[in-house]
């Protein structure tokens, strides 16, 4: 199986270093992989080796994996990360691009595709299409963000005696198996001077967004996606009995849909089927 290369890019527009994993660098076709919330580029370790007809690049988002955290004066937001991804694509001068996104990465990929209709060849969305909608009034959302953010100003992430312990806790608190959590933890943790391990994740990623898009605004973005799009859903994933899924899928111009046995992390559960 092909081994990946660890590489990094300096995102000039934002003065950020973005880390990534690269497979099949000699191929002329290119696929960009976007991981889920609090995950990292290792999320695509099982899928990417099978895409051997193209170069595959899996990014660590800012605040995740080996990428830089945002400066203290900046805040994480969905549209902010979309802007950073688009700046990255622009600085690499990429076109005819395929994007694969999982969960948060699929939400971001949906918005990126809407903004770059002439640059994308294909879009593959795994367990995500558009972001979570605004459920409060705008003032309520912003005040909620302000109140929670104050508590995270000096938050220290928990430490663990081993990477295995960190993975075990992640598995217990989320919808991933221990094996999946361990794969993510090997890139997502760092060793402390006292010999313990903690997550590399920026604690500010645990705070709510300062603002969110309404369902109507999300639909406006989705209608702008013009490339062929594949939506892959787990039969026991996040969208079981979802009321927003079908209206969102109907917004995309050229869409096909595939359902697989499995949960939210389909690309780790069934990389060949995905």
SVG drawing of the C-alpha trace seen along z (x, -y; Angstrom):
<svg xmlns="http://www.w3.org/2000/svg" viewBox="-38 -41 48 43">
<polyline fill="none" stroke="black" stroke-width="0.4" points="0.0,0.0 1.3,-3.4 2.9,-5.4 1.9,-9.1 4.3,-12.0 3.9,-14.7 4.2,-18.2 3.3,-21.7 2.2,-24.9 2.6,-28.5 -0.8,-30.2 0.5,-33.6 -2.8,-35.5 -3.3,-34.5 0.3,-33.9 -0.6,-30.4 1.3,-27.1 -1.1,-24.3 0.1,-20.7 -1.1,-18.0 -0.6,-14.4 0.1,-13.5 -0.4,-10.3 0.6,-9.5 2.4,-12.9 3.3,-12.0 -0.3,-11.8 -1.7,-14.7 -5.3,-14.6 -5.7,-16.0 -8.1,-15.3 -8.3,-17.5 -9.6,-15.8 -11.2,-17.8 -11.7,-16.1 -14.3,-16.4 -14.5,-18.5 -11.7,-17.7 -10.3,-15.1 -7.2,-15.5 -5.6,-14.3 -5.2,-10.8 -9.0,-10.5 -8.2,-9.6 -5.4,-7.1 -7.5,-4.1 -9.3,-5.7 -6.5,-7.7 -4.2,-4.7 -7.0,-3.3 -7.3,-6.5 -4.0,-5.7 -5.0,-7.3 -4.7,-10.7 -2.7,-12.8 -4.5,-13.0 -3.8,-15.7 -5.5,-15.7 -5.3,-19.0 -5.2,-19.6 -7.5,-22.6 -6.1,-25.4 -6.3,-24.4 -6.2,-20.7 -3.4,-18.2 -0.1,-19.7 -1.4,-23.0 -1.0,-26.3 -3.6,-27.6 -5.3,-30.9 -3.8,-34.0 -5.5,-35.0 -7.0,-38.0 -8.8,-35.8 -11.7,-33.5 -12.8,-30.2 -15.8,-30.4 -17.2,-28.2 -17.0,-30.9 -13.6,-31.8 -12.3,-28.3 -14.0,-28.3 -12.1,-31.5 -8.9,-29.8 -9.5,-26.8 -10.3,-28.9 -7.1,-31.0 -5.2,-27.7 -6.6,-26.6 -5.9,-30.0 -2.3,-30.1 -1.7,-26.6 -3.4,-27.7 -5.4,-24.5 -8.3,-23.8 -10.1,-20.7 -10.1,-19.6 -12.0,-16.9 -12.9,-17.6 -13.8,-14.8 -15.2,-16.1 -16.3,-14.2 -18.7,-15.7 -17.5,-19.2 -15.2,-18.8 -18.3,-18.0 -20.1,-21.1 -17.1,-23.2 -16.7,-21.5 -20.3,-22.3 -19.6,-26.0 -16.3,-26.0 -17.9,-24.3 -20.5,-27.0 -17.9,-29.7 -15.6,-28.0 -18.0,-26.5 -15.4,-26.6 -12.6,-25.1 -14.1,-21.8 -14.4,-18.7 -16.2,-16.5 -17.5,-16.9 -17.9,-13.9 -19.7,-14.6 -19.5,-11.9 -22.1,-12.4 -22.4,-16.1 -24.0,-18.7 -24.0,-22.3 -23.5,-23.4 -25.7,-23.3 -28.3,-26.0 -28.9,-29.0 -31.3,-27.8 -31.3,-31.0 -31.8,-34.6 -28.6,-36.3 -28.2,-38.3 -28.8,-35.2 -26.2,-33.2 -23.6,-36.0 -24.2,-36.5 -24.0,-32.7 -20.7,-32.7 -19.4,-35.6 -20.4,-33.9 -18.9,-30.6 -15.7,-32.1 -14.9,-33.8 -14.7,-30.5 -12.3,-29.1 -9.7,-31.9 -7.4,-30.0 -8.8,-26.5 -6.3,-23.7 -7.1,-20.4 -7.0,-17.3 -3.8,-15.2 -3.5,-11.4 -0.8,-8.8 -0.6,-7.5 -1.9,-8.0 -4.0,-4.9 -5.7,-6.5 -6.5,-9.6 -7.9,-7.5 -10.0,-5.5 -11.6,-8.6 -12.2,-10.0 -13.9,-6.7 -16.1,-6.8 -17.2,-10.3 -17.9,-10.3 -19.2,-8.0 -15.9,-6.4 -14.5,-3.0 -11.3,-2.8 -9.3,-1.8 -10.6,-4.9 -9.9,-7.1 -6.4,-5.8 -5.6,-6.5 -6.8,-10.1 -4.9,-10.4 -1.5,-9.5 -1.6,-12.7 -3.9,-14.7 -1.9,-14.5 1.5,-15.7 3.7,-14.7 4.1,-17.1 7.3,-17.8 5.9,-15.7 5.6,-12.6 1.8,-12.8 -0.1,-13.4 -2.7,-16.1 -4.6,-17.0 -3.0,-19.4 -6.5,-20.8 -7.0,-24.5 -9.5,-24.6 -11.3,-27.5 -12.7,-25.0 -14.9,-23.7 -16.7,-27.1 -19.9,-27.9 -19.7,-30.0 -20.3,-33.7 -22.9,-33.5 -24.5,-30.8 -26.3,-30.7 -30.0,-30.3 -31.5,-27.3 -32.5,-29.6 -28.9,-30.9 -27.5,-27.4 -29.9,-26.5 -28.7,-29.5 -25.1,-28.2 -26.1,-24.6 -28.0,-25.8 -24.7,-27.3 -22.9,-23.9 -22.7,-23.0 -20.2,-20.1 -21.3,-16.5 -21.8,-15.7 -22.0,-12.4 -23.5,-12.3 -22.7,-9.2 -24.7,-8.5 -24.3,-5.9 -27.4,-3.8 -26.7,-4.5 -25.1,-7.9 -26.1,-11.4 -28.8,-11.8 -31.1,-9.0 -34.6,-10.5 -33.2,-14.0 -35.8,-16.5 -33.2,-18.8 -31.5,-16.2 -33.9,-15.8 -34.5,-19.6 -30.8,-20.2 -30.1,-17.4 -32.8,-18.8 -30.9,-22.1 -27.9,-20.5 -28.1,-20.6 -26.3,-17.4 -26.4,-15.0 -26.2,-11.3 -26.8,-9.6 -25.3,-6.4 -26.2,-4.7 -23.8,-2.3 -24.0,-0.1 -22.1,-1.9 -22.1,-5.1 -20.8,-8.6 -17.1,-7.7 -17.9,-5.6 -14.5,-6.3 -12.8,-4.6 -15.3,-1.8 -15.6,-0.9 -12.8,-2.6 -13.2,-0.4 -16.9,-0.7 -16.7,-4.5"/>
</svg>
